Amino acid sequence: MPHRVAVLALDGLLPFELGIPHRIFGRSLEPAPGNKGAKLYEVVTCSIRPPGPVRTDSDYAILVEHGPEALATADTVVIPASYELGPVFEEGRLTEELAAALAQIRPGTRMVSICTGSYVLAAAGYLDGRPATTHWSSADHFQRLFPQVRVDPDVLFIDDGDVLTSAGVAAGIDLCLHLVRRDHGAAVANEIARRTVVPPHRDGGQAQYIHRPVPEPQFATTTAARAWALGRLERPIQLRDMARQESMSVRTFTRRFREEVGASPGQWLTQQRVERARHLLETSDLSIDQVARDAGFGTATSLRQHLQAALGVPPTVYRRTFRASADTP
């Protein structure tokens, strides 16, 4: 049976965010010739009330055909943002109606929020003592309201196993693609990203989107250095060599890189090498040692450490999981 995703539509929701899970999960197919594979997810939209209209933040409502009972059948629940959260946003507490709906969710169900949908997860206690993110403009308020949550305002999303949170709006696309990649491998996620015309993996975090009152004029970027590095990931890359591609000092390059990408050059290089290793593990028969060399980690031990830190599994387990998934007829 396909993995069942229930998207909870709350009054005041943003239609764009409501559509993200349907677009990403609803279009994810098993690998097959001509994109004729079976659907990997079943996506349903539900309300906290019986079936009927739900207000949006636009000049129209949507007609939702499922009530809160759909939450009891979900393997994953996605909560998009809403501009009418009331006491959830103002006091950090659930309304009786919302609490009753969430009580139907089975233990062990994967919980996901998009943008300020994280307020609902926090008010329900799902984020207590855990790392989480939300839209950067709400991060300070969110942290004051929920001091028990470890808020990171800079990242696009946080995967904490069975509870995942994303930053504002389009970061929901990043998170949903990440979940497809986690569930079914990079090949499936890359295909849906291509069909959606978005990058399969966006670099950096939301720090690059935060408005700065007095922005520094920039006449040069680090784009050429990133392209240069991507073309030689298998070789040693020094920070000074990347800075030289842009004719910048190391200090200026490092500052400019973080402003543009939202991560340090070293963090970005590791992310790219992990992605290269994942691709090779899924699509090639190269030995683990060779994958480590081709991805730029040098040794199998280094690859194992970085993959374990990024994905929670060693290379052999990752390959066995996703090669088996890709080879299944």
Helices and strands as residue ranges (DSSP letters): E 3-8, H 15-26, G 33-35, E 41-46, E 52-55, E 61-64, G 68-73, E 76-79, H 87-91, H 96-102, E 110-113, G 115-117, H 118-123, E 131-132, G 136-138, H 139-145, E 150-151, E 157-159, E 163-166, H 171-184, H 186-196, G 206-209, H 223-230, H 239-245, H 250-261, H 265-283, H 288-295, H 300-311, H 315-327
